[in-house]
Amino acid sequence: MPQPRPFRQVDVFSSVPFMGNPLAVVLGADGLDGAQMQAIARWTGLSETTFVLAPRDPAADYRVRIFSPETEFPFAGHPTLGTAHALLDAGMRPKGAHIVQECGVGLVPIERQAGGVLAFQAPPCTARPLDPALLPLLQTALGGAPVAAGSVVEMGIRWLCVPLANAAACLASNADIAALTALLAAARADGLALYGAHAAGGPADYEVRVLLSEHGALVEDPVTGSANACIAQLLKGGDYTVRQGTCLQRDGRVSVRFRNGHAWIGGACLTVIAGSILA
């Protein structure tokens, strides 16, 4: 029998409503099975919907399952921050100094920073260079834009991360969906993450765009925590900021900070809908 469960819709990676990446969060989801969760995620129609469950690991504050309309992910970035924000908004008190999320990749620490920003410690990842034989297909997928290299970085989701000459080149990329679909299949990647540096004094240090092929259609993700975490593994060094979502008339903002060899991916979150869902 369906019952009312607390529900939040959160705008992630933005301090301004409706300019980030939306996330649906079902709190108190114990008792729902995977098929029910998948049906709800399909119904919300958002890139991800999360379901908060009692933790299995005593070190965790909660356990989360993350679903797109089509599948379950072991980890994703904007759902990690958005779920933690929704729980804090609902009155959760973490057990320790950090919020600890349990998910498919294990335990993920999340910290509260100044100005209401939340940041997660990027989980371990693996990286491999893109097969040079695929570079011509990559160039075609980017509408002929010159590219020299790419890396497939896996962090629960596999992103093909490609550096471009600068932020302007990133914004100007016009993807060919047929070539992109073939490229992602050949590279065994879930999506393409482009990044290019802004000039000094720009709106951020880097511009990022994330492109996916869904049922043969081109989809651009507004702001992507896991892709930014994967890019951070390739840009290890000083702290920096990212703007993402510009081509979608969004203004997502991501902060990347390095501590003790770990990248922390941060952003502001806002609750835009609070209520209950019958599930």
N, C-alpha and C positions, 0 to 999 in steps of 0.2 A: 504494500500500500504506500503510495507516495506520501512524503511528509515534508513540512517546510524546513528548509536548511538555509542558514545564513549565506548570503551571496554578496559579492562585491564585483564591480567592474572598475579596473584600475588603469590609469594612463601612466605608462612607464617610460622613463628617460625624458621626462619633461616637467618643468615647474609651471607650465601654462596649460590649462585644460585643452584637450583635443589636439595637441601638437606632438604627442609621443606615439607609443604603440599600445593599443588597448589589450587588456587581459581580463578574462572572466575567471573568478575564483569561487569555487563551491567549498565553503567551510563545513566542518562536521560531516564529511563524506563517508564515514565508516558505514558499512552495510551496502554500499553500492558496489556492483561488480564491474569488471572491465567493459562489458558490453553496454551497460547503462551509462558509464562514463563516456564511452565513445559516442553514444547516441546524443548525449547532452552537448559534447564538443561539436558534433556535426550540426546541432541545432543552433548553437550560439553563432557559428559561422566565423569566429575569430581565428587568428592564426594559431592561438593556443588557449586552452582552458585547463585550469588546474583543479585538483581535488585534494583537500587536506585530510589526512588520516592520522590516527594515533601512531606514534613512532614505534618501531621495533627495536631500534638501537637505543639503549638508555642514555647515550650521550646526546641524542637529538631532541630538539624541541617539538618537532612534528615530522611527518612523512608526507611527501607530495607525489602524486602521479600527474604527468603532463601529457595532454592529448592535443593534437591538431584535429581538424575535421576528419582526417583519414587514418591517423596512426598514433601510437604512443611513443614518446621520446624518453630516453633515460635521463636527459638533462637538457635544459635550455635556459638562456640567460635572462631575458625579460620576464619569463614566468617565475624565475627564482626571486628576483627583486620584488615583483608585483605581489607574489604570494606572501612574502615576509611583510610587506607593507599592509596587506589586507589583514593579516593576523594581528599586527601591532594596532591597527585601526580598531580591531574588534576587542582589544584589551589584553592580548597575550603578553605575558612577562617571561622573557627568556630565562633559562636556567643559569646561564653564565654571562660572561662579558660579551660574547658573541652569540647571535642567533645561529643555531645549527640546524640545517635542513638535511633530511634524509631523502635520497632519491635514487634513481637507477644507477648512478655512477658512485654512490657512496654518500659520505657526509660532506656537506658544503658549508663552510663558515660564511656568515653574512654579518657585516658590522654597520652600526649607525654612525654616520659622519655629520659634520656641521651642516646646518641648513636643511635638515630633513633628508639628506642624501643617504641612500643605502648602497653598499658595495659588497659584491661576493668575491671570494678568492677563486680564481680560475682553477678548475679541476685539472689534473694531469692530462696531457694530450700526446699524440704522436703526430709526426709530420714527415711527409715524403715529397720530393720534388716532382712536379708534373713531368710526365714523359715528354722529352723534347719533340717527339714525333707528333704530339698533340698541339704544339704551338700554332701551326697554321689553322687548325680548327678553332683554337681559342681566338685568334685574330679575326677569323670570319664571324665568330659568335659576337665579337665586339664591334662589328660593322667595319672592320678593316683597320681599327686602331692599332698602332704598333705596340707589341708586347714582347718582352724578352724572357720572362720566366713566370712560374707560378708554383704554389705549394699546396698540397692537399693536407689539411690539418684536421685531425679527428679528436673531438671532445664530446663524445656521445652523438653528436651530429658531425658530418664530414663537410667541411667548407673548402672549396678551391679558392685560395686567397691569391689575388693578383695585384701587384703594385703597378700603378700607372704614373706617367710623368709628373703629374701634378693634380690638384683638386679640379681644375677646369677640365682636364681630360676625363676625369672620373664622372663629372656631371654631364659631359657631352657624349658619353658612351651610349650607343644606340644598338641594343642587342638584337641579333638575328635569332629568333626563337628555335628554328629548326636546327641551326648549328649549336645553339646552347644546349638543347635537349640531347643531341648526339655527344657533345663534349662532356656533359655531366655523367652520362652513362659510361663513356669510355674511361673517364677519370675516376669512376666510382665515388662521386661526390654528390652531396644532397643539394648544393647550391653554390653560386659564384659570389665571392665577396671581393669587391674592388676597393682600392684605397689609393689616395694621392694627397700629397702635402699641400697645404695652403701656404701662401707667402706670409712672411712675418707681418703681424698685425691683422691677420684675417680673422674670420669668425671662430675658428678653431685651428688646431694644429693639422688635423687631417679631415678630409671628406671621405665618407664610406658609403657605398651602395651595395645592397645585397639583392641578387636576382635569382629567381627560381623558375623552373618549368613545371607547371601543374596541369596535367591533362592536355599538354601541347600548347598551353597559354603562358605568356610571360607574366610573372608576378614579381613585384618589387616589395620587399619587406620594409616597413617604416623605420624601425630601429632594432638592431639585432645584438643581444648581449653575447651569445655564444660566438658569433662571427667576430665580434670585436675582441673577445678573449683569445680567439685563435690568431687574429692579426697581431695581438700583443705579444704572442710567443715568437713571432717573426721580427718584431720591432724592439726586442728587449733592450732596455737602456733607460733613458730618462722618462719621467712622467709626461703625459700629453693628454690633449683633449680631442674629441671627435664630434663632428656634426654629421647627422644622417637623416634622411627623409626629405631632403630639399626638393627633389624632383616630384615628390608627392604632396608638396605644400605642407609638409610637417617641419618641425624644428627640433628633432631629437638631439640630446646632448649627452655624451658619454665621457666620463673621466677614467683614465687609466693610470694607476699608481703602482709602482713596484716596491715591494718590501721583502727583504730576505730571499730574493730570487723568485717571489711569487707576484703575479699580476692580480691586482684588485680592480674590478670593473664596476664603476659606480654611476648612479644617476638618481634624479629626483623621481618621486612617485606621487600620484594624486588619486584619491578615490572620487570617481565621478558618478557611480551608482551604488547605493547601499540598500539592501532589502533582503528578501528571501526567495528561494526557488523551490518549487514542489518537485521532489525527486525521490 
